[in-house]
Amino acid sequence: MGKGDKKSKKGKLAMGSFGVRRKNKTAKARAKRKSAPAKKAAAPKKAAAPKKAAAPKKAAKKAE
């Protein structure tokens, strides 16, 4: 179960092959992935919403 094992994922990564343990992306999935980042980059960035001021903390009561 190492780099020389053709049937394991580690072995397939070492050899650069694909199969049951290491699926190859389909052309459709690759095309979809390429076009997705382009859309994100074109979208304008939203301005950060102003943060609310923290409420003052009340002092703890001392037990007598």
PDB file of N, CA, C and O in Angstrom, chain B, residues numbered from 101:
ATOM      1  N   MET B 101       0.832  -1.187   0.000  1.00  0.00           N
ATOM      2  CA  MET B 101       0.000   0.000   0.000  1.00  0.00           C
ATOM      3  C   MET B 101       0.875   1.249   0.000  1.00  0.00           C
ATOM      4  O   MET B 101       0.758   2.105   0.877  1.00  0.00           O
ATOM      5  N   GLY B 102       1.741   1.339  -0.983  1.00  0.00           N
ATOM      6  CA  GLY B 102       2.632   2.489  -1.055  1.00  0.00           C
ATOM      7  C   GLY B 102       2.607   3.115  -2.431  1.00  0.00           C
ATOM      8  O   GLY B 102       1.656   2.950  -3.195  1.00  0.00           O
ATOM      9  N   LYS B 103       3.659   3.826  -2.728  1.00  0.00           N
ATOM     10  CA  LYS B 103       3.747   4.529  -4.002  1.00  0.00           C
ATOM     11  C   LYS B 103       3.852   3.584  -5.188  1.00  0.00           C
ATOM     12  O   LYS B 103       3.524   3.969  -6.310  1.00  0.00           O
ATOM     13  N   GLY B 104       4.299   2.363  -4.965  1.00  0.00           N
ATOM     14  CA  GLY B 104       4.433   1.402  -6.052  1.00  0.00           C
ATOM     15  C   GLY B 104       3.173   0.597  -6.313  1.00  0.00           C
ATOM     16  O   GLY B 104       3.110  -0.153  -7.287  1.00  0.00           O
ATOM     17  N   ASP B 105       2.165   0.741  -5.455  1.00  0.00           N
ATOM     18  CA  ASP B 105       0.921  -0.027  -5.587  1.00  0.00           C
ATOM     19  C   ASP B 105       0.000   0.660  -6.595  1.00  0.00           C
ATOM     20  O   ASP B 105      -0.490   1.761  -6.346  1.00  0.00           O
ATOM     21  N   LYS B 106      -0.230   0.013  -7.719  1.00  0.00           N
ATOM     22  CA  LYS B 106      -1.049   0.597  -8.786  1.00  0.00           C
ATOM     23  C   LYS B 106      -2.515   0.768  -8.409  1.00  0.00           C
ATOM     24  O   LYS B 106      -3.217   1.595  -8.990  1.00  0.00           O
ATOM     25  N   LYS B 107      -2.982  -0.022  -7.427  1.00  0.00           N
ATOM     26  CA  LYS B 107      -4.405   0.002  -7.089  1.00  0.00           C
ATOM     27  C   LYS B 107      -4.778   1.004  -5.999  1.00  0.00           C
ATOM     28  O   LYS B 107      -5.961   1.287  -5.805  1.00  0.00           O
ATOM     29  N   SER B 108      -3.792   1.544  -5.289  1.00  0.00           N
ATOM     30  CA  SER B 108      -4.104   2.495  -4.217  1.00  0.00           C
ATOM     31  C   SER B 108      -4.069   3.928  -4.741  1.00  0.00           C
ATOM     32  O   SER B 108      -3.480   4.207  -5.785  1.00  0.00           O
ATOM     33  N   LYS B 109      -4.707   4.830  -4.000  1.00  0.00           N
ATOM     34  CA  LYS B 109      -4.727   6.235  -4.396  1.00  0.00           C
ATOM     35  C   LYS B 109      -3.316   6.813  -4.399  1.00  0.00           C
ATOM     36  O   LYS B 109      -2.943   7.564  -5.302  1.00  0.00           O
ATOM     37  N   LYS B 110      -2.542   6.459  -3.388  1.00  0.00           N
ATOM     38  CA  LYS B 110      -1.172   6.968  -3.282  1.00  0.00           C
ATOM     39  C   LYS B 110      -0.345   6.506  -4.485  1.00  0.00           C
ATOM     40  O   LYS B 110       0.456   7.269  -5.026  1.00  0.00           O
ATOM     41  N   GLY B 111      -0.542   5.263  -4.895  1.00  0.00           N
ATOM     42  CA  GLY B 111       0.175   4.739  -6.047  1.00  0.00           C
ATOM     43  C   GLY B 111      -0.244   5.420  -7.338  1.00  0.00           C
ATOM     44  O   GLY B 111       0.586   5.690  -8.207  1.00  0.00           O
ATOM     45  N   LYS B 112      -1.530   5.695  -7.459  1.00  0.00           N
ATOM     46  CA  LYS B 112      -2.028   6.357  -8.658  1.00  0.00           C
ATOM     47  C   LYS B 112      -1.518   7.797  -8.727  1.00  0.00           C
ATOM     48  O   LYS B 112      -1.206   8.300  -9.807  1.00  0.00           O
ATOM     49  N   LEU B 113      -1.434   8.458  -7.569  1.00  0.00           N
ATOM     50  CA  LEU B 113      -0.887   9.816  -7.544  1.00  0.00           C
ATOM     51  C   LEU B 113       0.572   9.804  -7.981  1.00  0.00           C
ATOM     52  O   LEU B 113       1.001  10.671  -8.742  1.00  0.00           O
ATOM     53  N   ALA B 114       1.327   8.834  -7.507  1.00  0.00           N
ATOM     54  CA  ALA B 114       2.744   8.730  -7.846  1.00  0.00           C
ATOM     55  C   ALA B 114       2.937   8.487  -9.345  1.00  0.00           C
ATOM     56  O   ALA B 114       3.852   9.036  -9.959  1.00  0.00           O
ATOM     57  N   MET B 115       2.058   7.653  -9.928  1.00  0.00           N
ATOM     58  CA  MET B 115       2.171   7.336 -11.352  1.00  0.00           C
ATOM     59  C   MET B 115       1.503   8.357 -12.252  1.00  0.00           C
ATOM     60  O   MET B 115       1.848   8.477 -13.428  1.00  0.00           O
ATOM     61  N   GLY B 116       0.538   9.099 -11.697  1.00  0.00           N
ATOM     62  CA  GLY B 116      -0.202  10.067 -12.508  1.00  0.00           C
ATOM     63  C   GLY B 116      -1.307   9.427 -13.312  1.00  0.00           C
ATOM     64  O   GLY B 116      -1.701   9.948 -14.355  1.00  0.00           O
ATOM     65  N   SER B 117      -1.820   8.285 -12.833  1.00  0.00           N
ATOM     66  CA  SER B 117      -2.886   7.599 -13.556  1.00  0.00           C
ATOM     67  C   SER B 117      -4.215   7.798 -12.831  1.00  0.00           C
ATOM     68  O   SER B 117      -4.251   8.286 -11.702  1.00  0.00           O
ATOM     69  N   PHE B 118      -5.292   7.418 -13.488  1.00  0.00           N
ATOM     70  CA  PHE B 118      -6.633   7.548 -12.923  1.00  0.00           C
ATOM     71  C   PHE B 118      -7.324   6.199 -12.948  1.00  0.00           C
ATOM     72  O   PHE B 118      -6.902   5.295 -13.670  1.00  0.00           O
ATOM     73  N   GLY B 119      -8.386   6.057 -12.164  1.00  0.00           N
ATOM     74  CA  GLY B 119      -9.125   4.801 -12.112  1.00  0.00           C
ATOM     75  C   GLY B 119     -10.189   4.864 -11.040  1.00  0.00           C
ATOM     76  O   GLY B 119     -10.685   5.944 -10.721  1.00  0.00           O
ATOM     77  N   VAL B 120     -10.548   3.722 -10.480  1.00  0.00           N
ATOM     78  CA  VAL B 120     -11.602   3.643  -9.480  1.00  0.00           C
ATOM     79  C   VAL B 120     -11.227   4.414  -8.222  1.00  0.00           C
ATOM     80  O   VAL B 120     -12.063   5.132  -7.672  1.00  0.00           O
ATOM     81  N   ARG B 121     -10.021   4.285  -7.766  1.00  0.00           N
ATOM     82  CA  ARG B 121      -9.579   4.949  -6.533  1.00  0.00           C
ATOM     83  C   ARG B 121      -9.317   6.433  -6.730  1.00  0.00           C
ATOM     84  O   ARG B 121      -9.383   7.207  -5.775  1.00  0.00           O
ATOM     85  N   ARG B 122      -9.021   6.834  -7.953  1.00  0.00           N
ATOM     86  CA  ARG B 122      -8.721   8.243  -8.231  1.00  0.00           C
ATOM     87  C   ARG B 122      -9.426   8.617  -9.522  1.00  0.00           C
ATOM     88  O   ARG B 122      -8.942   8.339 -10.619  1.00  0.00           O
ATOM     89  N   LYS B 123     -10.571   9.249  -9.370  1.00  0.00           N
ATOM     90  CA  LYS B 123     -11.385   9.599 -10.532  1.00  0.00           C
ATOM     91  C   LYS B 123     -10.770  10.755 -11.299  1.00  0.00           C
ATOM     92  O   LYS B 123     -10.143  11.643 -10.722  1.00  0.00           O
ATOM     93  N   ASN B 124     -10.964  10.726 -12.617  1.00  0.00           N
ATOM     94  CA  ASN B 124     -10.528  11.806 -13.478  1.00  0.00           C
ATOM     95  C   ASN B 124     -11.705  12.744 -13.682  1.00  0.00           C
ATOM     96  O   ASN B 124     -12.817  12.282 -13.938  1.00  0.00           O
ATOM     97  N   LYS B 125     -11.489  14.045 -13.574  1.00  0.00           N
ATOM     98  CA  LYS B 125     -12.563  15.013 -13.785  1.00  0.00           C
ATOM     99  C   LYS B 125     -13.014  14.934 -15.238  1.00  0.00           C
ATOM    100  O   LYS B 125     -12.194  14.805 -16.147  1.00  0.00           O
ATOM    101  N   THR B 126     -14.328  15.014 -15.449  1.00  0.00           N
ATOM    102  CA  THR B 126     -14.845  14.989 -16.810  1.00  0.00           C
ATOM    103  C   THR B 126     -14.615  16.358 -17.443  1.00  0.00           C
ATOM    104  O   THR B 126     -14.376  17.342 -16.743  1.00  0.00           O
ATOM    105  N   ALA B 127     -14.689  16.413 -18.753  1.00  0.00           N
ATOM    106  CA  ALA B 127     -14.479  17.672 -19.479  1.00  0.00           C
ATOM    107  C   ALA B 127     -15.533  18.692 -19.061  1.00  0.00           C
ATOM    108  O   ALA B 127     -15.252  19.888 -18.989  1.00  0.00           O
ATOM    109  N   LYS B 128     -16.735  18.220 -18.788  1.00  0.00           N
ATOM    110  CA  LYS B 128     -17.836  19.104 -18.389  1.00  0.00           C
ATOM    111  C   LYS B 128     -17.535  19.756 -17.031  1.00  0.00           C
ATOM    112  O   LYS B 128     -17.766  20.951 -16.844  1.00  0.00           O
ATOM    113  N   ALA B 129     -17.023  18.964 -16.096  1.00  0.00           N
ATOM    114  CA  ALA B 129     -16.698  19.480 -14.773  1.00  0.00           C
ATOM    115  C   ALA B 129     -15.534  20.466 -14.839  1.00  0.00           C
ATOM    116  O   ALA B 129     -15.531  21.469 -14.125  1.00  0.00           O
ATOM    117  N   ARG B 130     -14.551  20.188 -15.686  1.00  0.00           N
ATOM    118  CA  ARG B 130     -13.407  21.087 -15.829  1.00  0.00           C
ATOM    119  C   ARG B 130     -13.827  22.417 -16.434  1.00  0.00           C
ATOM    120  O   ARG B 130     -13.346  23.469 -16.012  1.00  0.00           O
ATOM    121  N   ALA B 131     -14.733  22.381 -17.431  1.00  0.00           N
ATOM    122  CA  ALA B 131     -15.207  23.609 -18.068  1.00  0.00           C
ATOM    123  C   ALA B 131     -16.002  24.444 -17.067  1.00  0.00           C
ATOM    124  O   ALA B 131     -15.890  25.669 -17.043  1.00  0.00           O
ATOM    125  N   LYS B 132     -16.795  23.780 -16.252  1.00  0.00           N
ATOM    126  CA  LYS B 132     -17.604  24.471 -15.249  1.00  0.00           C
ATOM    127  C   LYS B 132     -16.695  25.134 -14.219  1.00  0.00           C
ATOM    128  O   LYS B 132     -16.950  26.261 -13.792  1.00  0.00           O
ATOM    129  N   ARG B 133     -15.650  24.440 -13.826  1.00  0.00           N
ATOM    130  CA  ARG B 133     -14.721  24.952 -12.813  1.00  0.00           C
ATOM    131  C   ARG B 133     -13.947  26.158 -13.341  1.00  0.00           C
ATOM    132  O   ARG B 133     -13.689  27.101 -12.592  1.00  0.00           O
ATOM    133  N   LYS B 134     -13.575  26.139 -14.617  1.00  0.00           N
ATOM    134  CA  LYS B 134     -12.827  27.244 -15.204  1.00  0.00           C
ATOM    135  C   LYS B 134     -13.672  28.513 -15.279  1.00  0.00           C
ATOM    136  O   LYS B 134     -13.164  29.609 -15.041  1.00  0.00           O
ATOM    137  N   SER B 135     -14.948  28.378 -15.607  1.00  0.00           N
ATOM    138  CA  SER B 135     -15.807  29.547 -15.785  1.00  0.00           C
ATOM    139  C   SER B 135     -16.277  30.137 -14.447  1.00  0.00           C
ATOM    140  O   SER B 135     -16.603  31.322 -14.390  1.00  0.00           O
ATOM    141  N   ALA B 136     -16.319  29.347 -13.382  1.00  0.00           N
ATOM    142  CA  ALA B 136     -16.812  29.825 -12.090  1.00  0.00           C
ATOM    143  C   ALA B 136     -15.945  30.933 -11.490  1.00  0.00           C
ATOM    144  O   ALA B 136     -16.512  31.936 -11.057  1.00  0.00           O
ATOM    145  N   PRO B 137     -14.608  30.829 -11.431  1.00  0.00           N
ATOM    146  CA  PRO B 137     -13.809  31.910 -10.842  1.00  0.00           C
ATOM    147  C   PRO B 137     -13.908  33.225 -11.607  1.00  0.00           C
ATOM    148  O   PRO B 137     -13.793  34.294 -11.008  1.00  0.00           O
ATOM    149  N   ALA B 138     -14.117  33.165 -12.911  1.00  0.00           N
ATOM    150  CA  ALA B 138     -14.229  34.379 -13.706  1.00  0.00           C
ATOM    151  C   ALA B 138     -15.445  35.189 -13.284  1.00  0.00           C
ATOM    152  O   ALA B 138     -15.393  36.418 -13.250  1.00  0.00           O
ATOM    153  N   LYS B 139     -16.529  34.515 -12.965  1.00  0.00           N
ATOM    154  CA  LYS B 139     -17.744  35.203 -12.522  1.00  0.00           C
ATOM    155  C   LYS B 139     -17.530  35.849 -11.163  1.00  0.00           C
ATOM    156  O   LYS B 139     -18.006  36.958 -10.920  1.00  0.00           O
ATOM    157  N   LYS B 140     -16.815  35.161 -10.274  1.00  0.00           N
ATOM    158  CA  LYS B 140     -16.579  35.689  -8.937  1.00  0.00           C
ATOM    159  C   LYS B 140     -15.731  36.950  -8.994  1.00  0.00           C
ATOM    160  O   LYS B 140     -15.995  37.900  -8.257  1.00  0.00           O
ATOM    161  N   ALA B 141     -14.729  36.979  -9.843  1.00  0.00           N
ATOM    162  CA  ALA B 141     -13.821  38.112  -9.915  1.00  0.00           C
ATOM    163  C   ALA B 141     -14.534  39.356 -10.446  1.00  0.00           C
ATOM    164  O   ALA B 141     -14.183  40.476 -10.074  1.00  0.00           O
ATOM    165  N   ALA B 142     -15.524  39.169 -11.306  1.00  0.00           N
ATOM    166  CA  ALA B 142     -16.227  40.292 -11.898  1.00  0.00           C
ATOM    167  C   ALA B 142     -17.227  40.927 -10.928  1.00  0.00           C
ATOM    168  O   ALA B 142     -17.578  42.096 -11.085  1.00  0.00           O
ATOM    169  N   ALA B 143     -17.684  40.177  -9.939  1.00  0.00           N
ATOM    170  CA  ALA B 143     -18.677  40.690  -8.995  1.00  0.00           C
ATOM    171  C   ALA B 143     -18.062  41.774  -8.113  1.00  0.00           C
ATOM    172  O   ALA B 143     -16.953  41.605  -7.607  1.00  0.00           O
ATOM    173  N   PRO B 144     -18.778  42.891  -7.926  1.00  0.00           N
ATOM    174  CA  PRO B 144     -18.240  43.953  -7.064  1.00  0.00           C
ATOM    175  C   PRO B 144     -18.249  43.523  -5.605  1.00  0.00           C
ATOM    176  O   PRO B 144     -19.120  42.769  -5.172  1.00  0.00           O
ATOM    177  N   LYS B 145     -17.272  44.010  -4.858  1.00  0.00           N
ATOM    178  CA  LYS B 145     -17.188  43.657  -3.442  1.00  0.00           C
ATOM    179  C   LYS B 145     -18.132  44.532  -2.644  1.00  0.00           C
ATOM    180  O   LYS B 145     -18.278  45.724  -2.917  1.00  0.00           O
ATOM    181  N   LYS B 146     -18.774  43.925  -1.651  1.00  0.00           N
ATOM    182  CA  LYS B 146     -19.680  44.672  -0.782  1.00  0.00           C
ATOM    183  C   LYS B 146     -18.876  45.402   0.273  1.00  0.00           C
ATOM    184  O   LYS B 146     -17.826  44.933   0.711  1.00  0.00           O
ATOM    185  N   ALA B 147     -19.385  46.564   0.675  1.00  0.00           N
ATOM    186  CA  ALA B 147     -18.732  47.316   1.744  1.00  0.00           C
ATOM    187  C   ALA B 147     -19.002  46.607   3.069  1.00  0.00           C
ATOM    188  O   ALA B 147     -20.077  46.045   3.276  1.00  0.00           O
ATOM    189  N   ALA B 148     -18.029  46.640   3.949  1.00  0.00           N
ATOM    190  CA  ALA B 148     -18.185  45.984   5.243  1.00  0.00           C
ATOM    191  C   ALA B 148     -19.237  46.726   6.067  1.00  0.00           C
ATOM    192  O   ALA B 148     -19.232  47.956   6.133  1.00  0.00           O
ATOM    193  N   ALA B 149     -20.129  45.976   6.686  1.00  0.00           N
ATOM    194  CA  ALA B 149     -21.172  46.571   7.522  1.00  0.00           C
ATOM    195  C   ALA B 149     -20.533  47.111   8.798  1.00  0.00           C
ATOM    196  O   ALA B 149     -19.627  46.483   9.346  1.00  0.00           O
ATOM    197  N   PRO B 150     -20.995  48.271   9.278  1.00  0.00           N
ATOM    198  CA  PRO B 150     -20.413  48.813  10.519  1.00  0.00           C
ATOM    199  C   PRO B 150     -20.719  47.901  11.694  1.00  0.00           C
ATOM    200  O   PRO B 150     -21.820  47.362  11.808  1.00  0.00           O
ATOM    201  N   LYS B 151     -19.734  47.736  12.563  1.00  0.00           N
ATOM    202  CA  LYS B 151     -19.909  46.862  13.714  1.00  0.00           C
ATOM    203  C   LYS B 151     -20.663  47.592  14.805  1.00  0.00           C
ATOM    204  O   LYS B 151     -20.497  48.798  14.987  1.00  0.00           O
ATOM    205  N   LYS B 152     -21.489  46.861  15.528  1.00  0.00           N
ATOM    206  CA  LYS B 152     -22.232  47.439  16.648  1.00  0.00           C
ATOM    207  C   LYS B 152     -21.284  47.660  17.821  1.00  0.00           C
ATOM    208  O   LYS B 152     -20.335  46.906  18.037  1.00  0.00           O
ATOM    209  N   ALA B 153     -21.573  48.717  18.567  1.00  0.00           N
ATOM    210  CA  ALA B 153     -20.764  48.996  19.751  1.00  0.00           C
ATOM    211  C   ALA B 153     -21.079  47.953  20.814  1.00  0.00           C
ATOM    212  O   ALA B 153     -22.231  47.546  20.969  1.00  0.00           O
ATOM    213  N   ALA B 154     -20.061  47.521  21.544  1.00  0.00           N
ATOM    214  CA  ALA B 154     -20.254  46.512  22.578  1.00  0.00           C
ATOM    215  C   ALA B 154     -21.017  47.117  23.742  1.00  0.00           C
ATOM    216  O   ALA B 154     -20.748  48.249  24.145  1.00  0.00           O
ATOM    217  N   ALA B 155     -21.964  46.373  24.279  1.00  0.00           N
ATOM    218  CA  ALA B 155     -22.748  46.837  25.426  1.00  0.00           C
ATOM    219  C   ALA B 155     -21.851  46.835  26.661  1.00  0.00           C
ATOM    220  O   ALA B 155     -21.039  45.926  26.832  1.00  0.00           O
ATOM    221  N   PRO B 156     -21.992  47.850  27.529  1.00  0.00           N
ATOM    222  CA  PRO B 156     -21.153  47.867  28.751  1.00  0.00           C
ATOM    223  C   PRO B 156     -21.496  46.692  29.654  1.00  0.00           C
ATOM    224  O   PRO B 156     -22.661  46.333  29.825  1.00  0.00           O
ATOM    225  N   LYS B 157     -20.450  46.101  30.229  1.00  0.00           N
ATOM    226  CA  LYS B 157     -20.664  44.944  31.092  1.00  0.00           C
ATOM    227  C   LYS B 157     -21.046  45.412  32.495  1.00  0.00           C
ATOM    228  O   LYS B 157     -20.536  46.417  32.989  1.00  0.00           O
ATOM    229  N   LYS B 158     -21.955  44.661  33.129  1.00  0.00           N
ATOM    230  CA  LYS B 158     -22.383  44.990  34.477  1.00  0.00           C
ATOM    231  C   LYS B 158     -21.421  44.342  35.472  1.00  0.00           C
ATOM    232  O   LYS B 158     -20.882  43.264  35.222  1.00  0.00           O
ATOM    233  N   ALA B 159     -21.218  45.007  36.586  1.00  0.00           N
ATOM    234  CA  ALA B 159     -20.331  44.479  37.620  1.00  0.00           C
ATOM    235  C   ALA B 159     -20.995  43.316  38.335  1.00  0.00           C
ATOM    236  O   ALA B 159     -22.199  43.345  38.585  1.00  0.00           O
ATOM    237  N   ALA B 160     -20.228  42.307  38.661  1.00  0.00           N
ATOM    238  CA  ALA B 160     -20.773  41.135  39.350  1.00  0.00           C
ATOM    239  C   ALA B 160     -21.047  41.484  40.811  1.00  0.00           C
ATOM    240  O   ALA B 160     -20.298  42.238  41.433  1.00  0.00           O
ATOM    241  N   LYS B 161     -22.140  40.921  41.351  1.00  0.00           N
ATOM    242  CA  LYS B 161     -22.483  41.164  42.756  1.00  0.00           C
ATOM    243  C   LYS B 161     -21.587  40.324  43.657  1.00  0.00           C
ATOM    244  O   LYS B 161     -21.264  39.176  43.349  1.00  0.00           O
ATOM    245  N   LYS B 162     -21.196  40.920  44.772  1.00  0.00           N
ATOM    246  CA  LYS B 162     -20.361  40.191  45.723  1.00  0.00           C
ATOM    247  C   LYS B 162     -21.236  39.415  46.674  1.00  0.00           C
ATOM    248  O   LYS B 162     -22.257  39.924  47.137  1.00  0.00           O
ATOM    249  N   ALA B 163     -20.852  38.194  46.972  1.00  0.00           N
ATOM    250  CA  ALA B 163     -21.600  37.385  47.933  1.00  0.00           C
ATOM    251  C   ALA B 163     -21.096  37.736  49.333  1.00  0.00           C
ATOM    252  O   ALA B 163     -19.889  37.784  49.569  1.00  0.00           O
ATOM    253  N   GLU B 164     -22.039  37.983  50.273  1.00  0.00           N
ATOM    254  CA  GLU B 164     -21.644  38.336  51.644  1.00  0.00           C
ATOM    255  C   GLU B 164     -21.691  37.161  52.562  1.00  0.00           C
ATOM    256  O   GLU B 164     -21.388  37.292  53.748  1.00  0.00           O
TER     257      GLU B 164
END
